[in-house]
Amino acid sequence: MAETKPWAAVRETHSGVVFLVGDRAYKLKKPVDLGFLDFTTPAARERVCRREVELNRRLSPDVYLGVAELSGPDGHDHLVVMRRMPDERRLSTLVRRGEPLVPVVRALARELAVFHAAAERSLLIQADGTRDAVLARWRESFAQVRPFHGVVLNTAVATEIELLVEEFMAGREQLFVQRIAEGRIVDGHGDLIADDVFCLDDGPRVLDCLEFDDHLRHVDGLDDVAFLAMDLDRLDAPELAAELLRRYAEFSGDPAPAALRHHYLAYRAFVRAKVACLRHAQGDPTAAELAREYAEQTRRHLQAGEVRVILVGGLPGVGKSTVAGGLADALGASLLQSDRVRKELAGIGPGEHVPSGYLHGIYTPEWTDRTYDELVRRSAELLGLGETVVVDASWTSADQRAKVAAVAASTSSRLVALRCTAPDALREHRLATRMGSYSDAGPEIAVAMATDCDAWPGSFAVDTAGSQEESVALALAVLAGHGEGPSARGTPTLHGTAGG
């Protein structure tokens, strides 16, 4: 006999109760004050019910039917009246069942991109998308969660989350200015989770937007969609989360840096950690473990979204351009190359060779200083926009390295220095036989540079004696394991094979 769903059921959240009766769902707001919402008066509950219907009709007009008045001996209250959605078609349920959902996720990405394109925009909405406004929301959540440190959340994890957020935001004001200028801040959904998305035959229905505080719904469109991506990731469907973000970027034309995606994924995970803490305080026995899972997810994304400036240096012929290019591809980072920038400043095509003697032509100290100053300037601009930068140059001068270190500090970005090395005979062979390089340096210049290098304390030496793939893998291993920074980790050498 086929299983049938109960004709009536009750569901409870931290702020409301949903009564499922026949083909209808009736949502009652709890008379609670949780700090970030206050439903303690009948007037407040009526107002938020009507607002919920109005806002949710933007995405699912056929689901939100209206507001009903509930009368009783103690007065009256109000309920949101909705079409009852089939539990078995929840996105979260389908994910757990392992259903093929790539087409569904693409449809959702398109629907959300269209929704954001038509969403309300104004100066008031933009004000909630500034760096300081977003940071204020983080800090408010931090304050609400601190009473749960050591009780629900691991104090060290929670403290690291606060530190990583503060560091990221300190250097990223220009990124948020750019997002506002591009019109990315909208009156969005604000609470996109997989439990509230229903995959019906005629398309998805997205329910239950954030209705109690307009400011919390005034968000970057990427922030909005990141909530659902975060939830898919938590449900052990990272490939669906990546597909959602990739397709949303395509449909919305949003080239956001990876660091911002990770930041918003972390923000949304922490919002859920906060909610789980509140549920724990209300007596939910399962909420503590859930809060810890969300906190760990928050930390993981903040770590992945750390903005870095990666110096890839060494003498001519060590294969630093090969390593730098491979790193930039692997990390999705911006690549700056001294040889290309030098010729660009001189009005010379990057592939045009203008060999000169050491310290002559466009390789005089003045030209070199101008080239490195431009590398530093471009790095500062990209770092401020949340882009990790790989800078391919010799980096033989301590003064030039100090300039980029100052930029890393001013943009709250992590500096990692990779010093490529190779046996002299191999370097000479590469210089004599290489093709397609932007560099004009030959063996004689390499010898002269070798005697004119400043010591590079704190750099990680990578022996690049063979194939490109292994060399890049070794460099990635340094980046993955350097943790507290090169100056604190000494100068380890990774031996392997790398060409270039």
Secondary structure, DSSP 8 states (H G I E B T S, - for coil): ------SEEEEE-SSEEEEEETTEEEEEE-S-B-SS-B--SHHHHHHHHHHHHHHHTTT-TTTEEEEEEEEETTEEEEEEEEE---GGGBHHHHHHTT---HHHHHHHHHHHHHHHHHS---HHHHHTTSHHHHHHHHHHHHHHHGGGBTTTB-HHHHHHHHHHHHHHHHT-HHHHHHHHHTT-EEE--S---GGGEEEETTEEEE-----S-HHHHEEEHHHHHHHHHHHHHHTT-HHHHHHHHHHHHHHHT----HHHHHHHHHHHHHHHHHHHHHHHHTT-TTHHHHHHHHHHHHHHHHHHT--EEEEEE-STTS-HHHHHHHHHHHHT-EEEEHHHHHHHHHT--TT------TT-GGGSHHHHHHHHHHHHHHHHHHHHTT--EEEES----HHHHHHHHHHHHHTT-EEEEEEEE--HHHHHHHHHH--S-S----HHHHHHHHTS----TT-EEEEE-S-HHHHHHHHHHHHHH-TT-HHHH---EEEE----
